[in-house]
């Protein structure tokens, strides 16, 4: 469930690394019994790959659908002729719902939804989760920039998601997160009392640029349905 990406040399080896924002560890996926798997393949012969998320029911040992019937039917419209109620759909298994094509679908296990950096190690990438503070809320837009003037790349994450199913609480524990890089690929959260950034809305995009021509990068952060905020930089350290 990757949402955003930024490139920078986070570990000082001269190669570009990747930072990617994700749903975090405090979301509905983390509440499902493990394992959770993403099944993928051309399930209806139209040369287009279909995706189906499932979890292993601890009682029946069957793969059950995670998405509700109305959402699942957007990818697999044929299920509308099989099920009219979500209760019956949820009680069924993915092999029965999808049919014989399910046997040919491949899958990957969803172990975590951490926002992460991928450090470029000459031909392969080393995955390193961002600190816990970056996992409390879904992260969307992010940017990589030297925000404290120490010559090392930092990160800013735009956070929160309120459009969740009624049975879940909205994900609003993020206030916009500044992460200070140490030049080795490790990051530390900067408290709001130090960064001066406090946003309570659904943040979606962020841009770093010198908006007031003082030689320091500033941050513009957009939010759904409310004002876009501009934070003018004052040196952190």
PLY file of the C-alpha trace (Angstrom):
ply
format ascii 1.0
element vertex 237
property float x
property float y
property float z
element edge 236
property int vertex1
property int vertex2
end_header
0.00 0.00 0.00
2.75 2.40 -0.96
1.59 6.00 -1.20
4.60 8.23 -1.88
8.28 8.06 -2.81
11.34 10.28 -2.54
14.94 9.79 -3.69
18.11 10.98 -1.96
21.47 9.67 -0.79
20.52 8.82 2.80
23.67 6.92 3.77
26.35 9.08 2.12
27.72 6.48 -0.30
27.01 8.50 -3.44
24.16 6.27 -4.61
20.49 7.34 -4.64
18.32 5.59 -2.04
14.53 5.35 -1.85
12.13 6.47 0.88
8.56 5.20 0.54
5.49 6.01 2.61
2.99 3.32 3.56
-0.07 2.71 5.75
1.92 2.20 8.95
1.50 -0.39 11.67
-1.62 1.06 13.29
-4.11 0.19 10.54
-6.83 -2.36 9.87
-4.45 -4.74 8.09
-2.51 -5.20 11.30
-5.70 -6.38 13.07
-6.27 -9.36 10.79
-5.03 -12.78 11.90
-1.72 -13.55 10.26
-0.79 -14.39 7.66
-2.31 -11.91 5.24
-1.59 -12.50 1.57
-1.98 -10.60 -1.69
-3.03 -12.97 -4.49
-2.42 -11.81 -8.04
-2.87 -13.14 -11.57
-5.12 -13.07 -14.65
-8.13 -14.71 -13.03
-10.65 -14.12 -15.85
-8.60 -14.49 -19.03
-8.70 -10.85 -20.08
-4.89 -10.40 -20.01
-5.23 -8.02 -17.06
-3.86 -8.92 -13.65
-6.40 -9.09 -10.83
-5.57 -8.63 -7.14
-7.30 -10.20 -4.15
-6.34 -9.69 -0.51
-6.98 -12.56 1.87
-6.34 -13.70 5.42
-6.06 -17.24 6.76
-9.12 -18.10 8.85
-7.77 -19.73 12.00
-10.81 -22.02 12.31
-11.32 -23.30 8.78
-7.72 -22.82 7.53
-9.23 -21.29 4.41
-8.21 -18.07 2.70
-11.00 -15.53 3.30
-11.51 -12.20 1.51
-10.52 -9.04 3.33
-12.50 -6.61 1.17
-16.29 -6.39 1.36
-18.45 -7.71 -1.47
-19.07 -4.32 -3.11
-15.34 -3.56 -3.24
-14.32 -7.07 -4.31
-16.90 -7.05 -7.14
-15.19 -4.06 -8.78
-12.26 -6.34 -9.59
-14.22 -9.61 -9.90
-17.67 -8.56 -11.23
-18.70 -12.20 -11.70
-19.21 -12.59 -7.94
-22.37 -10.48 -8.22
-24.07 -13.53 -9.71
-22.86 -15.71 -6.86
-23.54 -13.55 -3.80
-26.14 -10.94 -2.93
-25.22 -10.50 0.72
-21.90 -9.60 2.24
-22.41 -12.12 5.09
-22.50 -15.09 2.71
-19.61 -13.67 0.71
-17.45 -13.22 3.82
-18.20 -16.78 4.95
-16.95 -18.22 1.69
-13.32 -18.81 0.71
-11.23 -17.22 -2.02
-10.86 -20.53 -3.97
-14.66 -20.86 -4.11
-15.24 -17.18 -4.88
-12.65 -16.89 -7.65
-13.00 -20.44 -8.94
-10.46 -22.70 -10.67
-8.32 -19.73 -11.73
-7.37 -19.25 -8.09
-4.98 -22.21 -8.35
-2.85 -20.33 -10.89
-2.70 -17.08 -8.95
0.58 -16.26 -7.26
0.80 -14.58 -3.87
3.03 -12.63 -1.54
2.68 -12.37 2.21
1.91 -8.99 3.72
4.04 -8.93 6.85
3.92 -5.26 7.71
2.92 -1.92 6.22
5.86 0.12 7.46
6.98 3.36 5.89
10.50 2.47 4.88
13.82 3.47 3.36
15.54 1.23 0.82
19.30 1.75 0.88
21.05 1.20 -2.43
23.77 -1.42 -1.88
25.22 -1.85 -5.40
22.75 -4.05 -7.19
20.33 -4.67 -4.34
18.37 -2.59 -1.84
18.46 -3.03 1.93
15.05 -2.41 3.52
15.07 -0.41 6.75
11.84 0.65 8.47
11.53 4.25 9.58
11.26 4.85 13.36
8.10 4.04 15.32
6.82 7.61 15.18
6.51 7.22 11.40
4.30 4.14 11.76
1.53 5.46 14.04
-0.45 6.93 11.15
-0.68 6.31 7.37
1.81 8.46 5.49
1.14 9.84 2.03
3.28 12.59 0.49
6.90 12.77 1.56
9.96 14.74 0.60
13.70 14.36 1.13
15.74 17.51 1.77
18.46 18.81 4.09
16.04 20.67 6.33
18.39 21.51 9.21
21.46 22.65 7.25
23.82 19.91 8.43
24.49 18.61 4.92
22.52 15.39 5.46
19.18 14.42 3.91
16.13 14.56 6.18
12.54 13.43 5.54
9.11 14.94 6.03
5.99 12.75 6.00
2.46 14.01 5.32
0.13 11.85 7.43
-3.43 10.81 8.48
-6.41 9.18 6.80
-10.01 9.83 7.84
-11.84 7.96 5.04
-11.97 4.58 6.77
-14.86 2.10 7.21
-17.30 2.97 9.97
-16.19 0.09 12.17
-12.69 1.59 12.50
-11.52 4.80 14.12
-10.00 7.29 11.74
-6.21 7.38 11.58
-5.44 10.79 12.97
-2.42 10.28 15.21
-0.04 12.04 12.81
0.66 15.77 12.92
3.12 15.89 10.04
6.44 14.29 10.90
9.94 15.63 10.43
12.65 12.94 10.55
16.27 13.99 10.97
18.76 11.89 9.02
22.16 11.04 10.45
23.88 10.26 7.15
23.92 6.49 7.69
20.34 5.77 6.59
18.94 6.08 10.12
16.36 8.69 11.08
15.10 10.17 14.35
11.75 11.88 14.86
11.90 15.59 15.61
9.27 16.55 18.23
6.67 19.10 17.17
7.88 21.37 19.97
11.22 21.52 18.15
10.11 21.42 14.51
7.20 23.84 14.94
5.03 21.68 12.65
1.58 20.75 13.95
-1.08 19.66 11.44
-4.27 17.85 12.45
-5.86 17.33 9.02
-5.46 14.72 6.29
-2.11 15.73 4.87
-1.53 14.57 1.33
1.31 16.40 -0.40
4.49 18.22 0.59
7.03 20.30 -1.30
10.36 21.57 0.00
11.62 24.82 -1.54
13.06 28.17 -0.48
9.86 30.22 -0.56
11.20 33.33 1.19
14.65 33.49 -0.46
16.64 33.17 2.77
18.73 30.25 1.55
16.92 27.65 3.67
14.34 25.10 2.47
10.78 25.65 3.64
7.84 23.22 3.56
4.42 23.59 1.91
1.97 20.89 3.03
-1.45 20.32 1.47
-4.44 18.81 3.28
-7.79 17.44 2.15
-10.60 19.95 2.55
-8.65 22.51 4.55
-5.93 25.07 4.01
-2.47 24.33 2.66
0.16 25.38 5.19
3.54 26.98 4.60
6.24 26.45 7.23
9.18 28.83 6.94
12.45 27.31 8.09
14.30 28.47 11.18
17.39 26.38 11.82
16.60 23.39 14.06
20.07 22.76 15.47
0 1
1 2
2 3
3 4
4 5
5 6
6 7
7 8
8 9
9 10
10 11
11 12
12 13
13 14
14 15
15 16
16 17
17 18
18 19
19 20
20 21
21 22
22 23
23 24
24 25
25 26
26 27
27 28
28 29
29 30
30 31
31 32
32 33
33 34
34 35
35 36
36 37
37 38
38 39
39 40
40 41
41 42
42 43
43 44
44 45
45 46
46 47
47 48
48 49
49 50
50 51
51 52
52 53
53 54
54 55
55 56
56 57
57 58
58 59
59 60
60 61
61 62
62 63
63 64
64 65
65 66
66 67
67 68
68 69
69 70
70 71
71 72
72 73
73 74
74 75
75 76
76 77
77 78
78 79
79 80
80 81
81 82
82 83
83 84
84 85
85 86
86 87
87 88
88 89
89 90
90 91
91 92
92 93
93 94
94 95
95 96
96 97
97 98
98 99
99 100
100 101
101 102
102 103
103 104
104 105
105 106
106 107
107 108
108 109
109 110
110 111
111 112
112 113
113 114
114 115
115 116
116 117
117 118
118 119
119 120
120 121
121 122
122 123
123 124
124 125
125 126
126 127
127 128
128 129
129 130
130 131
131 132
132 133
133 134
134 135
135 136
136 137
137 138
138 139
139 140
140 141
141 142
142 143
143 144
144 145
145 146
146 147
147 148
148 149
149 150
150 151
151 152
152 153
153 154
154 155
155 156
156 157
157 158
158 159
159 160
160 161
161 162
162 163
163 164
164 165
165 166
166 167
167 168
168 169
169 170
170 171
171 172
172 173
173 174
174 175
175 176
176 177
177 178
178 179
179 180
180 181
181 182
182 183
183 184
184 185
185 186
186 187
187 188
188 189
189 190
190 191
191 192
192 193
193 194
194 195
195 196
196 197
197 198
198 199
199 200
200 201
201 202
202 203
203 204
204 205
205 206
206 207
207 208
208 209
209 210
210 211
211 212
212 213
213 214
214 215
215 216
216 217
217 218
218 219
219 220
220 221
221 222
222 223
223 224
224 225
225 226
226 227
227 228
228 229
229 230
230 231
231 232
232 233
233 234
234 235
235 236
